[in-house]
Amino acid sequence: MDHSIAAIASDLNIPITVLASNDDPVMTPEVIEQRVMKVLVAADLKTTQEVGHLIPLEDPGWIAAQIRNAMKEEQAK
């Protein structure tokens, strides 16, 4: 969060899915909107609840399902 990559990230021309928790105390929904989604305007935001900042450790099944879904959606295009 201290080192912004916004300048180079805004030039990305690839499918991007942002995974976030509405209950993350560090990267709050407001932070995600301001610092991530405003830069990655074509990105798809997927959110979960009842997990904190370490989603891969707290809910790895949800992460895996989101990756599978993103891959299926991209292959369907």
The 8 nearest C-alpha neighbors of each residue, nearest first, counted from 0:
[[1, 2, 3, 34, 26, 4, 25, 30],
 [0, 2, 3, 4, 34, 5, 26, 25],
 [3, 1, 0, 4, 5, 6, 34, 7],
 [2, 4, 5, 1, 0, 6, 34, 7],
 [3, 5, 6, 7, 8, 2, 9, 0],
 [6, 4, 8, 3, 7, 9, 38, 34],
 [7, 5, 4, 8, 9, 10, 3, 38],
 [6, 8, 9, 5, 10, 4, 11, 3],
 [9, 7, 5, 10, 11, 6, 4, 39],
 [8, 10, 38, 7, 11, 39, 6, 5],
 [11, 9, 8, 7, 12, 6, 39, 5],
 [12, 10, 8, 9, 13, 7, 39, 14],
 [11, 13, 10, 14, 9, 41, 15, 8],
 [14, 12, 11, 15, 42, 41, 10, 16],
 [15, 13, 42, 16, 12, 73, 41, 43],
 [16, 14, 42, 13, 43, 17, 41, 39],
 [15, 17, 43, 42, 44, 18, 14, 45],
 [16, 18, 44, 43, 45, 15, 19, 42],
 [19, 17, 45, 46, 44, 16, 20, 62],
 [18, 20, 46, 45, 47, 17, 21, 44],
 [21, 19, 47, 22, 46, 23, 48, 50],
 [20, 22, 48, 23, 28, 47, 46, 27],
 [21, 23, 20, 51, 48, 49, 50, 24],
 [22, 24, 51, 52, 20, 27, 25, 26],
 [23, 25, 27, 26, 22, 51, 52, 21],
 [26, 24, 23, 27, 52, 51, 30, 22],
 [27, 25, 30, 23, 24, 31, 28, 52],
 [26, 28, 30, 29, 23, 25, 24, 31],
 [29, 27, 31, 30, 21, 32, 26, 20],
 [28, 30, 32, 27, 31, 33, 26, 34],
 [29, 31, 27, 33, 32, 28, 26, 34],
 [32, 30, 28, 35, 29, 34, 33, 26],
 [33, 31, 36, 29, 30, 35, 34, 37],
 [34, 32, 30, 31, 37, 35, 29, 36],
 [35, 33, 31, 30, 32, 37, 36, 38],
 [34, 36, 31, 38, 37, 32, 33, 39],
 [35, 37, 32, 39, 38, 40, 31, 34],
 [38, 36, 40, 35, 33, 39, 32, 34],
 [37, 39, 36, 9, 35, 40, 5, 34],
 [40, 38, 36, 42, 41, 37, 9, 35],
 [39, 41, 37, 42, 38, 36, 9, 35],
 [42, 40, 39, 43, 15, 14, 36, 38],
 [43, 41, 15, 39, 40, 16, 44, 17],
 [42, 44, 16, 17, 15, 45, 41, 14],
 [45, 43, 17, 16, 18, 42, 46, 19],
 [46, 44, 18, 17, 19, 43, 47, 16],
 [47, 45, 19, 20, 18, 21, 44, 48],
 [46, 48, 20, 21, 19, 45, 49, 50],
 [49, 47, 21, 20, 50, 22, 46, 51],
 [48, 50, 22, 51, 47, 20, 21, 23],
 [51, 49, 48, 22, 54, 57, 20, 23],
 [50, 52, 23, 22, 53, 54, 24, 20],
 [51, 53, 23, 54, 25, 24, 50, 26],
 [54, 52, 56, 55, 51, 57, 50, 23],
 [53, 55, 57, 56, 58, 52, 50, 51],
 [56, 54, 59, 58, 53, 57, 62, 60],
 [57, 55, 54, 53, 58, 59, 52, 60],
 [56, 58, 54, 55, 53, 50, 59, 51],
 [57, 59, 54, 60, 61, 55, 56, 62],
 [60, 58, 55, 62, 61, 56, 63, 57],
 [59, 61, 63, 58, 62, 64, 55, 65],
 [60, 62, 64, 59, 63, 58, 65, 47],
 [61, 63, 59, 65, 60, 64, 66, 55],
 [62, 64, 60, 66, 61, 65, 59, 67],
 [65, 63, 67, 61, 66, 62, 68, 60],
 [66, 64, 68, 62, 67, 63, 69, 61],
 [65, 67, 69, 63, 68, 64, 70, 62],
 [66, 68, 64, 70, 65, 69, 71, 63],
 [69, 67, 65, 71, 70, 66, 64, 72],
 [70, 68, 72, 66, 71, 67, 65, 73],
 [69, 71, 73, 67, 68, 72, 74, 66],
 [70, 72, 68, 74, 73, 69, 75, 67],
 [73, 71, 69, 75, 70, 74, 68, 76],
 [72, 74, 70, 75, 76, 71, 69, 14],
 [73, 75, 71, 76, 72, 70, 69, 68],
 [74, 76, 72, 73, 71, 70, 69, 68],
 [75, 73, 74, 72, 71, 70, 69, 14]]
